[in-house]
Amino acid sequence: MMLKLAVFGLLVGLAFYGLRVYIKGTNCNLTDRIDNRIVLVTGANTGIGLETAKELAKRGAHVVMTCRDQGKCYKAEAAVKQASNSKNVHCMVLDLGSFKSIRAFLEKFKKNYQQLHVTILNAGVMACPYSETEQGFEMQIGVNHIGHFLLTRELLPQIKAAASVDARIIVVSSSASLHGKINTTDLNLRGEDYGPFAAYHQSKLANVLFAAELSRRLADDRVTAVSLHPGVIDTELARHLPPYMKFIMQALGSKLLMKTPLEGAQTQICAAVNPQLARLNGQYLANCAPETPNPDIHDKELAAKLWEMTEELIAKHW
């Protein structure tokens, strides 16, 4: 009897170990440095943004971190400097749900930096109750897509100026994009019953389509653009999940079912330092390698339509 229990325990332990290895995913095994390159990471005060900033600072980059709260940003800046032993780390306030904040950020950034080598569009919100940005956009499409679209568009001169060395745009999406549908009538989803997850899925598909369209529009400028899925991660992003989902994760153990922020940062770290990333231009990455995304990524008409709709929404307020 004791032997059977021991064997059963061993099998259960191996099963949990295998599950943890699978959840953890792939580490970035590249050792490349990116000395003196300017890197922008949005939403860098916590989670995978913070871990990405630490790692890229260790690899010699000049890292510009952004977050909405100035106090949290300064605290994160100090943490990155300590972890990386680098002084080339600077935090700047940026609220992607506010065009006023985006404009103020752009003015400060452009005064200090003439080039931008790596742009990591990492900030985001997930499955939040219905709310609106300062301009009246549904919060998830407004922050996850429209804010990042505007930020990138206005930084294109700096991005293109870096292309002689290296210029890449990394858009953090999610496997949730697989379930996304773009409402080509109204991105704000006002004409239908609002669903927090449906809105999130749309915003993440918008990320994928944005990166694919960028890869086509900027190909002649030698700028690489990719999107990626970082994994299911134990971060503050899950704050708006329904109580039953939080209960399940707590009961089963979030450390088992979800990646740590450092594990979740691996794919965007790889994308930032991979010297061969241009070969993956326009692709969708997961676990540091190309993966099949939502088939809509190949719909050039939909990507162009989304671009046009986004420009029209921005033009009303910019």
C-alpha positions in Angstrom: 0.0 0.0 0.0 2.8 2.4 0.9 4.5 1.6 -2.4 1.4 2.4 -4.3 1.0 5.7 -2.5 4.6 6.5 -3.2 4.2 5.7 -6.9 1.0 7.7 -7.1 2.7 10.7 -5.4 5.6 10.4 -7.7 3.3 10.4 -10.8 1.4 13.4 -9.5 4.6 15.2 -8.8 5.9 14.5 -12.3 2.6 15.7 -13.8 2.7 18.9 -11.9 6.4 19.4 -12.8 5.6 18.8 -16.5 2.7 21.3 -16.4 4.9 23.9 -14.8 7.6 23.4 -17.4 5.0 23.7 -20.1 3.5 26.9 -18.6 6.9 28.4 -18.1 7.6 28.3 -21.8 10.9 29.1 -23.5 13.7 31.2 -22.1 15.5 33.7 -24.3 18.9 32.1 -24.8 20.3 34.8 -26.9 23.3 36.6 -25.4 23.4 39.6 -27.8 23.9 43.0 -26.3 22.3 46.2 -27.6 24.8 48.8 -26.2 23.8 52.4 -26.5 20.6 51.7 -28.4 17.5 53.7 -27.3 14.7 51.5 -26.1 11.2 52.6 -25.1 9.1 50.3 -23.0 5.5 51.4 -22.2 3.9 50.2 -19.0 7.3 49.5 -17.5 6.7 50.0 -13.8 5.4 46.5 -13.2 5.0 43.0 -14.6 6.7 42.0 -17.8 7.5 45.6 -18.7 9.6 46.0 -15.6 11.4 42.8 -16.2 12.1 43.7 -19.8 13.5 47.1 -18.8 15.8 45.4 -16.3 17.1 42.9 -18.8 17.7 45.3 -21.7 19.4 47.8 -19.3 21.7 44.9 -18.4 22.5 44.4 -22.1 23.7 48.0 -22.5 20.5 49.7 -23.8 19.5 53.2 -22.8 16.0 52.4 -21.5 13.2 54.9 -21.4 10.4 53.6 -19.1 6.9 54.9 -19.1 4.0 54.6 -16.7 0.9 56.6 -15.7 1.9 57.4 -12.1 5.0 59.5 -11.6 5.8 58.1 -8.1 5.6 54.5 -9.3 7.7 55.4 -12.3 10.5 56.8 -10.2 10.4 53.8 -7.9 10.6 51.4 -10.9 13.4 53.4 -12.4 15.4 53.0 -9.2 14.7 49.3 -9.2 15.9 48.9 -12.8 19.1 50.9 -12.1 19.9 48.7 -9.1 19.2 45.4 -10.9 21.1 46.4 -14.0 23.9 48.5 -12.5 23.2 51.0 -15.2 22.6 54.7 -15.1 21.1 54.8 -18.6 17.6 54.4 -17.3 15.0 57.1 -17.4 11.3 57.1 -16.5 8.7 59.4 -18.1 5.0 59.7 -17.4 2.7 58.5 -20.1 -1.0 57.8 -19.9 -2.1 56.1 -23.2 -5.7 56.9 -22.4 -5.0 60.7 -22.6 -4.0 62.5 -25.8 -2.9 65.4 -23.5 -0.5 63.0 -21.7 0.7 61.5 -25.0 1.4 65.0 -26.4 3.4 66.0 -23.3 5.4 62.8 -23.4 6.2 63.3 -27.1 7.5 66.9 -26.5 9.8 65.7 -23.8 11.0 62.6 -25.6 11.8 64.4 -28.8 13.8 67.1 -27.0 16.1 64.4 -25.6 16.2 61.7 -28.3 16.7 62.0 -32.0 16.6 58.2 -32.6 14.6 55.3 -31.2 15.9 51.9 -32.0 13.5 49.6 -30.1 9.9 50.4 -29.4 8.1 48.0 -27.1 4.4 48.6 -26.9 3.8 46.7 -23.7 1.2 48.7 -21.6 -2.3 47.5 -21.5 -5.6 46.9 -19.7 -7.6 43.7 -19.7 -11.3 42.8 -19.3 -12.1 45.9 -17.4 -15.7 47.1 -16.8 -16.9 49.5 -19.4 -15.1 52.9 -19.1 -13.8 55.5 -21.5 -10.5 57.2 -22.2 -10.2 61.0 -21.9 -11.3 61.2 -25.6 -14.3 59.0 -25.1 -12.9 55.8 -26.6 -13.8 52.5 -25.0 -10.9 51.9 -22.6 -9.4 48.7 -24.0 -9.3 49.7 -27.6 -8.3 53.2 -26.5 -5.3 52.2 -24.5 -4.2 48.9 -26.0 -4.5 50.1 -29.6 -5.4 53.7 -30.3 -3.0 55.2 -27.7 -0.1 53.0 -28.9 -1.0 53.7 -32.6 -0.8 57.4 -32.0 2.4 57.2 -30.0 4.1 55.1 -32.7 2.9 57.3 -35.5 4.3 60.4 -33.9 7.6 58.7 -33.1 8.2 57.4 -36.7 10.8 60.1 -37.5 12.9 59.0 -34.6 12.3 55.3 -35.4 13.2 55.8 -39.1 16.3 57.8 -38.0 17.6 54.7 -36.2 17.1 52.3 -39.1 20.7 52.7 -40.3 21.7 50.8 -37.1 18.5 49.0 -36.2 14.9 49.9 -35.8 12.2 47.6 -34.6 8.7 47.9 -33.2 7.4 45.2 -30.9 3.7 45.1 -30.2 2.7 43.0 -27.2 -0.6 41.2 -28.1 -2.0 38.0 -26.6 -3.4 34.7 -27.6 -6.7 36.3 -26.8 -6.3 37.8 -30.3 -7.3 34.4 -31.6 -10.9 35.1 -30.5 -10.9 38.7 -31.6 -13.2 40.3 -34.2 -12.8 43.8 -35.4 -16.0 45.7 -35.4 -15.6 47.7 -38.6 -18.7 49.7 -37.8 -17.7 50.9 -34.4 -14.4 50.1 -32.6 -15.9 51.4 -29.4 -18.6 48.7 -29.4 -21.3 51.1 -28.5 -23.8 49.6 -30.8 -24.0 46.3 -29.0 -24.0 44.9 -25.5 -20.6 45.5 -24.0 -18.5 42.5 -23.1 -15.2 43.1 -21.3 -13.6 40.0 -22.8 -15.0 40.7 -26.3 -13.5 44.2 -26.1 -10.2 42.8 -24.9 -10.1 40.2 -27.7 -10.8 43.0 -30.3 -8.0 45.2 -28.9 -5.5 42.3 -29.0 -6.4 41.4 -32.6 -6.0 45.1 -33.4 -2.4 44.9 -32.0 -1.6 42.0 -34.3 -3.1 43.7 -37.3 -1.3 47.0 -36.4 2.1 45.2 -36.4 1.4 43.5 -39.7 0.4 46.7 -41.3 3.4 48.5 -39.9 5.7 45.8 -41.3 4.3 46.5 -44.8 4.2 50.3 -44.6 7.7 50.6 -43.1 9.5 47.8 -45.1 11.2 50.3 -47.4 12.4 52.3 -44.4 14.1 49.1 -43.0 12.0 49.1 -39.9 10.9 45.7 -38.5 7.6 45.2 -36.8 6.3 42.1 -35.0 3.6 41.2 -32.5 3.7 38.6 -29.8 2.0 36.6 -27.1 3.9 36.7 -23.8 1.9 33.9 -22.1 -0.6 33.9 -19.3 1.2 35.8 -16.6 0.7 36.5 -12.9 0.6 40.3 -13.0 -1.6 43.2 -12.1 -3.2 42.9 -15.5 -5.6 40.3 -14.1 -7.1 42.7 -11.5 -10.4 42.9 -13.4 -11.0 39.2 -13.8 -14.3 37.9 -12.5 -14.2 36.6 -8.9 -14.8 33.0 -9.9 -11.7 33.0 -12.1 -9.6 34.6 -9.4 -10.9 31.9 -6.9 -9.9 29.1 -9.3 -6.4 30.5 -9.8 -6.0 31.0 -6.0 -7.3 27.5 -5.3 -5.0 25.8 -7.9 -2.2 28.1 -7.4 -1.4 31.0 -9.8 2.3 30.1 -9.6 1.5 26.8 -11.2 -1.0 28.0 -13.8 0.7 31.2 -14.8 4.1 32.5 -15.8 6.1 34.8 -13.6 6.7 38.3 -15.0 10.3 37.3 -15.8 9.2 34.2 -17.7 6.5 36.2 -19.5 9.1 38.8 -20.6 11.3 36.3 -22.5 9.7 36.6 -25.9 9.8 40.4 -26.0 13.4 40.4 -24.7 14.3 38.0 -27.6 12.5 40.2 -30.1 14.5 43.2 -28.8 17.9 41.7 -29.1 17.6 39.1 -31.9 19.9 40.3 -34.7 17.9 38.3 -37.2 14.5 39.8 -36.3 14.1 41.4 -39.8 13.6 37.9 -41.2 10.5 37.7 -39.0 9.1 41.0 -40.1 5.3 41.1 -39.7 5.1 37.8 -37.9 3.5 36.8 -34.6 5.7 35.3 -31.9 5.2 33.1 -28.9 7.8 31.4 -26.7 10.5 33.2 -28.7 9.5 31.7 -32.0 6.9 32.4 -34.8 3.5 31.0 -34.2 0.2 30.8 -36.1 -1.9 33.8 -35.1 -5.5 34.7 -35.8 -6.0 34.1 -39.6 -7.1 37.8 -39.9 -3.4 38.8 -39.7 -3.3 37.9 -43.4 -6.3 40.0 -44.2 -4.6 43.1 -45.7 -7.9 44.8 -46.4 -8.9 44.5 -42.8 -5.6 45.8 -41.5 -5.8 48.7 -43.9 -9.4 49.4 -42.8 -8.4 49.3 -39.1 -5.6 51.7 -39.9 -8.0 54.1 -41.6 -10.6 53.9 -38.8 -7.9 54.6 -36.2 -6.6 57.6 -38.1 -10.2 59.0 -38.4 -10.8 58.5 -34.6 -7.5 60.2 -33.8 -8.1 63.1 -36.2 -11.2 64.2 -34.3 -9.2 64.9 -31.1 -5.5 65.4 -32.1 
